Amino acid sequence: MTAPTRPDVDPTATRPPLRLVVVHPPQPPLADERHPLRLVLPGVPAPRRLHRPGPRPRTLGRPDDDFGPAWSPRAELPDPRAAGRRLVTCTLEALAGRRPITQLQAMTSPGVYTALHAGRRPRWCADGTAPLLIGRVHVCEPVDGVAEISAVARRGGRAHAVAARLEGIDGRWRCTALQIG
């Protein structure tokens, strides 16, 4: 038995190829699907992503302790507000030429440090002699071991926003993303 055919449709006509259209749901991503913003400058390699393993007991002499940085839970980290204020102050002073940028290496990830070292300095930060005033540092902790900070820097009557993402690595806060406006 054959299927009935419609007289107005030519079965030998070519059809356009099928294409897949991905439609994202209008919901925020799950915690494991988030993609944090990174400081990206042209010509600067992307920072190396760290693998975030589950909680593990800390013991001395473990053979896998020599294989790079380990994520730290919030209980093992200092106050993020003080670390954020120190990061913002040191970064703006380094960009203004008042301290060496190499002092930021311990506080930033390799990608952020490379971008700061090779990047262009904001003119408002490097020009003038007016003091840099850092306002109150606001902290948001979206997940354990991560703090997002923001502050307002004032110089010469103008305000500029500074935002950073701090992640707990090896028992201290390290800046993995930085935005200076």
BELMOQUI-V936657 format. One record per residue. SS is DSSP state (H for helix, E for strand, - for the rest). PSI is psi in whole degrees, -180 to 180 (* if undefined). NEAR is the number of other C-alpha atoms within 8 Angstrom. Layout:
ss-><SS	SS>
psi-><PSI	PSI>
near-><NEAR	NEAR>
This chain:
ss-><-	-	-	-	-	-	-	-	-	-	-	-	-	-	-	-	-	-	-	-	-	-	-	-	-	-	-	-	-	-	H	H	H	-	-	-	-	-	-	-	-	-	-	-	-	-	-	-	-	-	-	-	-	-	-	-	-	-	-	-	-	-	H	H	H	H	-	-	-	-	E	-	-	H	H	H	-	-	-	H	H	H	H	H	H	H	H	H	H	H	H	H	H	H	H	-	-	-	-	-	H	H	H	H	-	-	-	E	-	H	H	H	H	H	H	H	H	H	-	-	-	-	H	H	H	H	-	-	-	-	-	-	E	E	-	-	-	E	E	E	-	-	-	-	-	E	E	E	E	E	E	E	E	E	E	-	-	E	E	E	E	E	E	E	E	E	E	E	E	-	-	E	E	E	E	E	E	E	E	E	->
psi-><133	152	142	141	150	137	-23	-2	127	114	-15	-5	145	140	150	150	149	147	147	128	119	123	116	140	150	42	156	153	157	165	-35	-4	3	148	98	149	144	154	114	123	147	138	-2	129	150	147	152	130	138	139	128	95	168	176	140	149	142	114	151	146	13	141	-27	6	-16	9	36	-174	152	143	145	136	165	-34	-24	5	152	-177	123	-27	-44	-41	-38	-43	-43	-43	-49	-46	-49	-40	-48	-36	-38	-41	-26	-7	13	-7	154	141	-24	-21	-16	-9	-38	-21	-11	160	163	-38	-43	-41	-44	-42	-40	-40	-41	-13	173	139	137	135	-37	-26	-36	-29	151	169	2	145	150	124	125	124	-166	139	124	138	136	131	92	-35	169	126	9	134	133	125	155	151	164	127	132	138	126	36	3	150	142	137	144	129	147	155	124	134	140	113	125	40	10	162	137	132	121	-10	140	135	123	122	*>
near-><2	3	4	4	5	5	5	4	6	6	4	4	5	4	4	4	4	4	4	4	4	4	4	4	4	4	4	4	7	6	5	5	6	7	4	5	5	8	10	7	7	4	4	10	5	6	8	6	4	5	4	6	6	4	4	5	4	4	5	4	5	6	5	5	7	5	5	5	7	7	12	12	9	9	4	7	13	7	6	11	10	7	10	12	10	8	11	11	9	10	10	10	10	11	12	11	8	7	9	7	11	5	7	11	10	7	9	12	12	9	14	15	11	10	12	9	7	7	8	5	8	7	6	7	10	10	7	6	4	6	6	8	7	11	8	6	11	8	10	7	9	7	6	7	12	12	13	12	14	11	13	12	12	12	11	6	5	6	8	9	10	13	11	13	12	15	12	15	11	8	9	9	13	12	14	13	12	12	8	7	5>
